[in-house]
Amino acid sequence: LELKELRDIFKRIQKTQASLNEAKARALDQSRSASKQAVKEATQVLQAAEHAVANLGNVNAAMQQGSVLELEQLHDKVCEVTKLLVHARNAVNAVDGSDTHSKVEFARLGLRLKGVDRKGQAANAIVSKQFEKASTEAKQKVLSSLRLAAKGETGTLEVDKLFVDLSDGTGEVTDVQLQEFFQSGRCDLDLPEDSVNFAIKHLAPCGLTRRTFSWALSTFFKVNRQMALTDRLEVVSAKKIRNLDVGEVLEVLGQPEKDDNSSSERVRCRAVCDGGIGWATVRGVSGTSDLTPTEKPFFLCTTAKPLQTGDTVDSQAIRTLEAGELLELLDGPRDVGQGSELRVRGVTCGQEASGWLQIRDKDGRTVAKLSSAIYKCNEPIAMTDISDLGNCTLLRRINTGEALELLSGEEVRPKEGGVRKKVRACQDGIEGWITTTGSQGKEFVRTAPRHYICVEPTQVHEGIASKSKVLKSLLPGEAFAAFEEPKEVSGGSLFQRYRVRAVSDGTDGNLICNPTECHLQPWVSRHQLAKEAELTVAAFLPSEPTATGISNKVRMLEAGEVVQVFGLPLEDPLTGRLRAQCVASRDKATGWMTVRKDSNPNSLILQQAGEKDGADEPPTEPEADPDLTVLQSWRASMRAELGSKRNFLVKQEVKEDRPFKQQKRMIPGVV
């Protein structure tokens, strides 16, 4: 009975083993089928990439013989080849779960991919460099011609006048209007027609508004070394306005001119920080550039901020700027003191107290103001109630050194001679008439400079410290003679004032920011992505496939990628999103991306990139050799299938850039 039960159990085990073997066979067949399909798809993708690279031909000869439009078409083809190589690389590197035969095929495909990838990257580097050079040259020549056309009789750029002339009052300059302008022969442009059309297409892809037209034609310089801003072109006879610090931004107001006396090249410009206008040296006698070209300063508002009318935090707000709004810098930044007391050292007019007069309190209110209508008495004179000496009444005597405030510019000349004026005595506030000039020409009063008149009750302190002793209290109308310029009392807050213009609606105003927490991000040409974004062909079209079946999507930009932005961003009229045209530094893919999705501060996608960020997009870690990765994975699978730990010595592929001793290094465990 036990033997019979054992036989039944053995039959059940055999049946279960057969089912297990059958399941293993089906799984192996499915794995082989999937591996063959993956090999087939990878082969097709690689063949497409090889065919595309072969169709490029000799790119050097094509660039030398073709026009700029043909160069643009070649650049588009190279970008498509780069996308195909990326797809091929992803398909060939997908070796997980494949059998041994498939891994061998993938290893062979990896070797083919390496060769075609090397050719594609070389062509991409050559064409992209030449295309960028040609496009920059064409756009600069077109812009230079527009600047010459906008030059007025005085030598300054009349950009608004040229914009009105080109736009015909429509508020926008289109590419067709620019083409008609250059075809009319109104400007001398030494460029082929296709180069002009190419530059216009890239300068005005969606038309040029007044703001973007002004931005395109404006020229800005950055100061390389400290120099003087003068009032004239000639350095010898010019007077210094102020010193220009290193890093200051200057707006060019005319064409550079040569100073024959100093043999230097100078230009009339405006300092952006304070609006000062004068002449600066572009290139000195030695030929070194004192000024280098830079971009017009624009800022992105990173959080909601009020646009105000005045220079104080409590000034009236014009409107609230949303996060992601683009702002044009008109003036600044300037340091403005907020909430700090202001005092000036001097003496009261009666010589009762000498110390520091408080002219602004901690709330920002002005309690004493500088007056130019203060006079000092040279000799004792009489103050009368009316100007007529025959019918007047004596009010009181004005002593020597007493301060008087002139009430009006009206003066009376009596028959006896001399001049009489109406004044107010600062000591007691009595108003009356005095003789300022006698009949023999003698002056009884003199002008008193640097005198302050109290508009509200204030104090004279012993020192400039905030808690210094009060020596005397002054009432409104009393005068104070200052010895020097006012100084701020320590303990106040310092803010920076930016005068900006919103690009969206052209509203001007002031932004008051804390220097340690400035919510303004400079708009530069190089940006880094804070989060992934979609790169599309069109500026405002949706990314879904159109009726023709052609997708508007170029590719997805990853977080941390660096892009080069062309021009100013545009706002989508339908969705309100801020869009910008850019090129990815990694693969030179060109298209449009979203800068800001909505008014939420967290919706900003671009952030300022450093000088070394995205330089040729180097990988953060050493890139692994794809062939070596495939072979190592193959070695592991061979060991698992064969159950052997023997090492098979096979020579590695020779690397041209490795030392000779390392080229013959043996890889253990690889057939």
C-alpha positions in Angstrom: 0.0 0.0 0.0 2.8 2.4 0.8 4.6 1.5 -2.5 1.4 2.3 -4.4 1.0 5.7 -2.7 4.7 6.5 -3.5 4.1 5.7 -7.2 1.1 8.0 -7.3 3.1 10.8 -5.7 5.9 10.2 -8.2 3.5 10.4 -11.1 2.1 13.7 -9.8 5.6 15.0 -9.4 6.5 14.0 -13.0 3.3 15.7 -14.3 4.1 18.9 -12.3 7.6 18.9 -13.6 6.4 18.5 -17.2 4.0 21.5 -16.7 6.9 23.5 -15.2 9.2 22.6 -18.1 6.5 23.6 -20.6 6.0 27.0 -18.8 9.8 27.6 -18.9 9.9 26.8 -22.6 7.0 29.2 -23.3 8.7 31.9 -21.2 12.0 31.3 -23.0 10.2 31.5 -26.4 8.5 34.8 -25.4 11.8 36.2 -24.1 13.6 35.2 -27.3 10.7 36.7 -29.4 10.8 39.9 -27.4 14.6 40.1 -27.8 14.4 39.5 -31.5 11.8 42.2 -31.8 14.0 44.6 -29.8 16.9 43.7 -32.0 14.8 44.3 -35.1 13.5 47.7 -33.9 17.0 48.8 -32.8 18.4 47.7 -36.2 15.7 49.7 -38.0 16.4 52.8 -35.9 20.1 52.5 -36.4 19.7 52.0 -40.1 17.6 55.2 -40.3 20.3 57.0 -38.4 23.0 55.6 -40.6 21.0 56.6 -43.7 20.5 60.1 -42.4 24.2 60.6 -41.6 25.1 59.3 -45.0 22.7 61.7 -46.7 24.5 64.6 -45.0 27.4 64.1 -47.3 30.3 66.5 -47.2 29.1 69.2 -44.8 32.2 71.4 -45.3 31.6 71.6 -49.1 27.9 72.3 -48.6 28.6 75.1 -46.2 31.1 76.8 -48.5 29.0 76.7 -51.6 25.5 77.3 -50.1 23.7 80.4 -49.0 22.5 81.2 -45.5 19.1 79.7 -46.2 20.7 76.5 -47.4 22.9 76.5 -44.3 19.7 76.8 -42.2 18.2 73.8 -44.0 21.4 71.9 -43.4 21.3 72.9 -39.8 17.7 71.6 -39.5 18.8 68.3 -41.1 21.7 68.0 -38.6 19.3 68.5 -35.7 17.0 65.7 -37.1 20.0 63.5 -37.4 20.9 64.2 -33.7 17.4 63.2 -32.6 17.7 60.0 -34.6 21.0 59.2 -33.0 19.5 59.8 -29.5 16.7 57.3 -30.3 19.2 54.8 -31.7 21.4 55.1 -28.6 18.4 54.5 -26.3 17.3 51.4 -28.3 20.7 49.8 -28.5 21.4 50.3 -24.8 18.2 48.4 -23.9 19.8 45.0 -23.1 18.1 44.1 -19.9 16.2 40.7 -20.1 17.7 39.6 -23.4 19.2 36.2 -24.2 22.8 35.6 -25.1 22.2 35.7 -28.9 20.4 39.0 -28.6 23.2 40.5 -26.5 25.7 39.5 -29.1 23.6 41.3 -31.7 23.3 44.3 -29.4 27.0 44.4 -29.0 27.4 44.5 -32.8 24.9 47.2 -33.1 26.7 49.1 -30.4 29.9 49.1 -32.5 28.0 50.3 -35.5 26.3 53.0 -33.4 29.7 54.3 -32.2 30.9 54.9 -35.7 27.8 56.7 -36.9 27.5 58.6 -33.7 31.0 60.0 -34.1 30.3 61.2 -37.6 26.9 62.7 -36.6 28.4 64.6 -33.6 31.2 65.9 -35.8 28.8 67.2 -38.4 26.6 68.7 -35.8 29.5 70.6 -34.2 30.7 72.0 -37.5 27.3 73.0 -38.9 26.1 74.5 -35.6 29.2 76.6 -35.3 29.0 77.9 -38.8 25.3 78.5 -38.7 25.5 80.5 -35.5 28.3 82.6 -37.0 26.4 83.3 -40.2 23.2 84.1 -38.4 24.8 86.4 -36.0 26.6 88.2 -38.8 23.5 88.6 -40.8 21.4 89.9 -37.9 24.1 92.3 -36.8 24.4 93.8 -40.3 20.6 94.2 -40.5 20.5 95.9 -37.1 23.4 98.2 -38.0 21.5 99.3 -41.1 18.4 100.0 -39.0 20.4 102.0 -36.5 21.8 104.1 -39.4 18.3 104.7 -40.6 17.2 105.7 -37.1 20.0 108.2 -36.7 18.7 111.7 -36.4 20.3 115.1 -37.4 21.9 115.5 -34.0 23.4 112.0 -34.1 21.1 110.4 -31.6 19.0 107.3 -32.3 15.3 108.2 -33.0 14.0 104.6 -32.7 10.4 105.6 -32.0 10.3 107.7 -35.2 11.6 104.9 -37.3 9.2 102.4 -35.7 6.2 104.7 -36.5 7.5 105.0 -40.1 7.9 101.2 -40.5 4.7 100.1 -38.7 2.4 102.6 -40.5 0.7 103.3 -37.2 -0.3 99.6 -36.7 1.8 99.3 -33.5 3.8 96.3 -34.8 6.5 95.8 -37.4 6.1 92.6 -39.4 8.7 90.7 -41.4 6.9 91.8 -44.7 7.3 95.5 -43.7 11.0 95.0 -42.9 11.5 93.3 -46.3 9.7 96.2 -48.1 11.9 98.6 -46.2 15.2 97.0 -47.3 13.9 96.4 -50.9 13.0 100.1 -51.2 16.7 101.0 -51.1 16.3 103.5 -48.3 19.4 102.1 -46.6 22.7 100.8 -47.9 23.0 97.1 -46.9 25.8 94.9 -48.3 24.0 91.6 -47.9 22.3 89.1 -50.3 18.5 89.1 -50.3 18.3 85.6 -48.8 20.5 86.7 -45.9 18.3 89.7 -45.3 15.2 87.5 -45.3 16.9 85.1 -43.0 17.8 87.8 -40.5 14.3 89.3 -40.6 12.7 85.9 -40.0 14.8 85.4 -36.9 14.5 89.0 -35.6 10.7 89.2 -36.0 9.4 85.6 -35.8 6.1 86.9 -34.4 6.4 90.6 -35.3 8.2 93.4 -33.5 6.3 95.6 -31.0 7.5 99.0 -30.0 9.3 97.6 -27.0 11.0 94.7 -28.7 12.0 97.0 -31.7 13.6 99.4 -29.3 15.4 96.5 -27.5 16.7 95.1 -30.8 18.2 98.5 -32.0 19.6 99.6 -28.6 23.2 99.1 -27.8 24.7 98.7 -24.4 28.2 98.6 -23.0 29.6 97.4 -19.7 32.5 99.3 -18.1 35.8 97.3 -17.8 37.8 99.7 -15.8 37.1 102.9 -13.8 37.0 105.9 -16.0 35.5 109.4 -16.1 32.1 110.4 -17.6 32.7 113.8 -19.3 30.5 116.5 -20.8 32.3 116.8 -24.1 33.9 114.6 -26.7 37.4 116.2 -26.4 39.1 114.9 -23.3 41.4 118.0 -23.1 38.6 120.5 -22.7 36.0 118.3 -21.1 34.8 118.5 -17.5 34.3 115.4 -15.4 30.7 114.6 -14.5 31.5 111.6 -12.3 33.5 108.4 -12.2 32.1 105.3 -13.8 32.6 102.1 -11.7 33.6 98.7 -13.1 30.5 96.7 -14.1 28.3 99.7 -14.8 25.9 99.5 -17.8 25.8 102.3 -20.3 23.3 102.9 -23.0 24.7 104.2 -26.3 23.1 107.4 -27.6 25.0 107.8 -30.9 27.7 106.4 -33.1 31.3 106.2 -31.7 33.5 109.2 -32.7 37.3 109.6 -32.6 38.9 112.2 -30.5 41.8 113.6 -32.6 43.6 115.1 -29.6 43.8 111.9 -27.6 43.6 109.4 -30.5 40.9 107.5 -28.6 37.4 106.3 -29.6 34.6 107.8 -27.6 30.8 107.6 -27.5 28.0 109.6 -26.1 26.1 107.4 -23.6 23.7 107.3 -20.6 24.5 105.6 -17.3 21.6 103.3 -16.5 22.1 103.5 -12.7 21.5 107.2 -12.3 20.6 108.5 -15.8 23.7 110.7 -16.2 24.5 111.6 -19.8 28.0 112.2 -21.1 31.0 110.9 -23.1 32.9 107.7 -22.3 36.0 106.1 -23.9 35.3 103.0 -25.9 38.9 102.2 -26.9 42.0 104.0 -25.5 45.2 105.0 -27.2 46.8 101.5 -26.6 43.9 99.8 -28.3 42.5 98.1 -25.3 38.7 98.0 -25.0 37.4 100.0 -22.0 33.8 99.1 -22.8 32.5 95.7 -23.9 29.1 95.1 -25.6 26.4 93.7 -23.3 22.7 93.0 -23.3 19.9 95.6 -22.4 19.1 95.0 -18.8 15.7 93.2 -18.3 14.4 91.5 -15.2 12.0 88.7 -14.3 9.8 89.4 -11.3 10.0 86.2 -9.2 7.2 87.1 -6.8 4.3 89.5 -6.6 5.6 93.0 -5.9 3.9 96.5 -5.9 4.9 99.0 -8.6 5.0 102.3 -6.8 5.1 106.0 -7.6 7.6 107.2 -5.1 11.0 106.2 -3.6 9.6 105.0 -0.2 8.0 101.8 0.8 4.8 103.6 1.9 4.4 105.4 -1.5 1.3 104.9 -3.6 1.0 101.7 -5.6 0.2 101.9 -9.3 -0.5 98.2 -9.6 0.8 94.8 -8.5 3.3 93.0 -10.7 2.7 89.3 -11.0 5.4 86.6 -10.7 7.1 86.1 -14.1 6.4 89.5 -15.5 9.2 90.9 -17.7 10.5 94.3 -16.7 12.7 96.8 -18.6 15.2 98.6 -16.4 15.0 102.3 -17.0 17.1 103.6 -14.1 18.8 102.1 -11.1 19.4 100.5 -8.8 19.9 103.4 -6.4 20.3 103.2 -2.7 17.5 105.0 -0.8 17.3 105.3 3.0 14.0 104.3 4.6 13.1 104.8 8.2 16.4 106.5 9.2 16.8 109.8 10.9 18.7 112.6 9.1 20.7 115.2 10.9 23.0 118.2 10.0 25.7 119.8 12.1 25.5 123.6 12.7 24.4 126.3 15.0 21.1 128.1 15.8 20.8 131.6 14.3 20.8 133.2 17.8 24.1 131.3 18.6 22.3 129.7 21.6 23.2 126.1 20.8 25.6 124.3 18.5 25.0 120.7 17.6 23.1 118.4 15.3 19.7 119.5 13.9 17.3 116.7 13.1 15.8 117.4 9.7 14.1 114.0 9.1 12.5 111.8 11.8 12.5 108.0 11.9 9.1 107.9 10.2 10.5 109.6 7.1 8.9 113.0 7.6 10.8 116.1 6.8 10.8 118.4 9.8 13.3 121.0 8.5 14.1 122.0 4.9 16.9 123.8 3.2 16.0 127.4 2.2 17.6 129.8 -0.1 15.5 132.8 1.1 17.5 133.3 4.4 19.4 136.6 5.0 21.6 137.8 7.8 21.5 141.3 9.2 24.9 143.2 8.8 23.9 146.2 11.0 21.0 147.0 13.3 18.0 148.2 11.3 14.3 148.9 12.0 11.3 146.7 11.0 8.2 148.6 10.1 4.6 147.6 9.4 4.4 149.1 5.8 6.9 150.0 3.1 6.1 153.8 3.2 8.7 155.4 5.5 6.6 158.5 6.0 3.5 156.7 7.4 5.0 153.5 8.9 5.0 152.3 12.5 8.1 150.7 14.1 7.6 147.1 15.0 10.9 146.3 16.6 14.7 146.5 16.1 16.6 143.9 14.1 19.9 143.2 15.7 23.2 142.3 13.9 23.4 138.6 12.9 19.7 138.0 13.2 18.2 135.7 10.6 15.5 136.9 8.3 13.3 135.0 5.8 12.4 136.8 2.6 8.6 136.4 2.1 8.3 137.5 -1.5 10.3 138.8 -4.4 8.4 142.1 -4.4 10.6 145.2 -3.6 9.8 148.9 -3.1 12.1 151.7 -4.1 11.3 154.9 -2.0 11.7 158.4 -3.4 14.6 158.9 -1.0 16.4 156.0 -2.6 17.3 152.5 -1.5 15.4 149.2 -1.6 12.9 147.8 0.9 11.6 144.2 1.2 9.1 142.3 3.3 10.7 139.7 5.6 9.9 137.5 8.6 12.1 137.4 11.7 13.1 133.8 12.3 13.6 134.5 16.0 10.0 135.5 16.9 8.1 135.2 13.6 7.2 138.9 13.3 6.6 140.0 9.7 7.4 143.5 8.4 9.4 145.7 6.0 13.1 146.5 6.3 15.6 148.5 4.2 18.0 146.0 2.5 19.9 148.6 0.5 20.4 152.2 1.6 20.2 155.4 -0.5 24.0 155.5 -0.7 24.2 151.8 -1.8 25.0 150.3 1.6 23.9 146.7 2.1 22.2 146.1 5.4 21.6 142.3 4.8 23.5 139.5 3.1 22.5 136.1 1.8 23.0 133.3 4.2 23.7 129.9 2.5 23.1 126.5 4.0 20.3 127.6 6.3 17.4 125.3 7.3 13.9 126.4 8.2 11.9 124.3 10.6 8.5 123.2 9.3 7.6 121.2 12.4 8.9 121.2 16.0 12.4 119.6 16.1 15.4 119.3 18.3 19.1 120.2 18.3 21.1 117.2 19.6 24.6 117.1 21.1 25.8 114.3 18.7 24.7 112.2 15.7 24.0 109.2 17.8 20.3 108.3 18.0 20.1 108.6 21.8 22.3 111.8 22.2 21.3 114.6 24.5 18.8 117.3 23.3 20.4 120.7 23.6 17.5 122.9 22.4 14.0 122.6 20.8 13.2 124.7 17.8 9.7 125.7 16.8 8.3 126.0 13.2 9.8 129.0 11.4 13.1 129.1 13.3 16.3 129.0 11.3 19.5 126.9 11.7 22.9 127.5 10.0 24.5 124.2 8.8 28.3 123.6 8.6 28.3 120.6 6.3 26.1 118.1 4.4 23.4 116.1 6.3 24.2 112.6 7.5 22.1 109.6 8.3 21.7 108.4 11.9 22.8 104.8 12.3 20.1 102.2 12.7 18.0 103.0 9.6 17.1 100.6 6.8 18.7 100.8 3.4 16.7 99.9 0.3 17.3 99.8 -3.5 15.1 101.6 -5.9 14.6 100.2 -9.5 12.7 102.4 -12.0 11.2 99.8 -14.4 8.7 99.5 -17.2 6.4 96.5 -17.5 6.8 95.0 -21.0 3.2 93.7 -21.0 1.4 97.0 -20.8 4.2 99.7 -20.7 3.5 100.9 -17.2 6.3 102.8 -15.6 7.0 102.9 -11.8 9.5 102.2 -9.0 10.3 98.9 -7.3 11.6 99.2 -3.7 13.6 96.1 -2.8 15.6 95.0 0.1 19.2 94.4 -1.1 19.4 91.0 0.8 16.0 89.8 -0.6 15.8 91.3 -4.1 13.0 89.4 -6.0 14.3 90.3 -9.4 16.0 87.8 -11.7 18.2 89.3 -14.5 17.0 88.3 -17.9 20.1 87.0 -19.7 20.6 84.9 -22.9 21.8 81.8 -20.9 19.2 80.2 -18.6 19.0 76.9 -16.7 15.7 74.9 -16.4 14.4 74.6 -12.8 12.0 71.9 -14.0 11.3 70.0 -17.2 9.5 71.7 -20.1 8.3 71.0 -23.6 10.2 72.3 -26.6 7.8 73.0 -29.5 8.2 74.2 -33.1 5.5 77.0 -33.0 5.4 79.8 -30.5 1.7 79.6 -29.5 0.3 76.4 -31.1 -0.7 73.5 -28.9 1.7 70.5 -28.7 -1.0 67.9 -29.9 -0.6 66.6 -33.4 -2.3 68.7 -36.0 -4.7 67.5 -38.7 -1.7 66.8 -41.0 -0.4 64.3 -38.5 2.8 66.4 -37.9 3.6 66.9 -34.2 4.5 70.4 -32.9 6.7 68.8 -30.2 10.5 68.8 -30.6 11.4 67.1 -27.4 11.2 67.3 -23.6 13.8 69.6 -21.9 15.1 68.0 -18.7 15.5 69.9 -15.4 19.0 71.3 -15.1 19.5 71.7 -18.9 21.0 75.0 -20.2 19.3 76.8 -23.0 20.3 79.9 -25.1 17.3 82.3 -25.4 16.8 84.5 -28.4 15.3 87.9 -27.9 12.6 88.7 -25.4 9.8 86.4 -24.4 6.3 86.8 -25.7 3.0 86.3 -23.9 0.5 83.9 -25.4 -2.7 85.9 -26.0 -4.9 82.8 -25.4 -3.3 81.1 -22.4 -1.4 84.0 -20.9 1.8 81.9 -20.7 5.2 83.5 -21.3 7.0 81.9 -24.2 10.6 82.3 -25.4 12.5 81.0 -28.4 15.7 79.1 -27.4 18.2 76.5 -28.4 19.3 73.6 -26.2 23.0 73.6 -25.4 23.1 69.8 -25.3 22.0 68.9 -28.8 21.3 72.3 -30.4 17.6 71.6 -30.7 15.7 74.8 -31.5 12.2 75.8 -30.6 9.8 77.6 -28.2 9.4 76.8 -24.5 7.2 78.2 -21.7 9.0 80.6 -19.3 6.0 81.0 -16.9 2.8 78.9 -16.8 0.7 81.2 -14.6 1.0 83.9 -11.9 2.2 81.4 -9.3 5.9 82.2 -8.3 6.6 78.4 -8.4 5.6 78.3 -12.1 8.8 80.0 -13.2 10.8 77.4 -15.2 13.9 79.4 -16.1 16.6 80.5 -13.7 19.9 82.3 -14.4 22.7 79.9 -15.4 26.3 80.4 -14.4 29.2 81.0 -16.8 30.3 77.4 -16.6 26.8 75.8 -16.5 26.0 73.9 -19.6 29.3 74.4 -21.3 29.0 71.7 -24.0 26.8 69.9 -21.4 29.5 67.7 -19.8 28.1 64.7 -17.9 28.4 64.9 -14.1 30.0 61.5 -14.0 32.4 59.8 -16.5 30.3 58.4 -19.2 30.5 54.6 -19.3 31.6 52.9 -22.5 28.3 51.4 -24.0 30.2 48.5 -25.6 32.0 47.6 -22.4 28.7 47.8 -20.5 27.1 45.4 -23.0 30.0 43.0 -22.8 30.1 43.0 -19.0 26.4 42.2 -18.9 26.9 39.4 -21.4 29.7 38.0 -19.3 27.4 37.8 -16.2 24.7 36.0 -18.2 27.2 33.5 -19.7 28.3 32.6 -16.2 24.8 32.1 -15.0 23.8 30.0 -18.0 27.0 27.9 -18.2 27.5 27.7 -14.5 31.2 28.3 -15.0 33.6 30.7 -13.3 36.3 30.5 -15.9 37.7 33.7 -17.4 37.8 34.0 -21.1 40.6 36.5 -22.2 39.5 38.7 -25.1 41.2 41.8 -26.3 39.3 45.0 -25.8 38.6 47.4 -28.8 41.6 49.7 -29.4 40.9 53.3 -28.2 42.8 56.0 -30.1 42.9 58.4 -27.2 44.3 55.8 -24.7 47.9 55.0 -24.0 49.4 52.1 -25.9 49.8 50.0 -22.8 46.1 50.3 -21.9 44.9 49.4 -25.4 45.8 45.8 -24.9 44.2 45.4 -21.5 42.4 42.1 -21.2 38.8 42.0 -20.0 38.3 38.8 -17.9 35.1 36.8 -18.5 34.4 38.1 -22.0 34.3 35.9 -25.1 
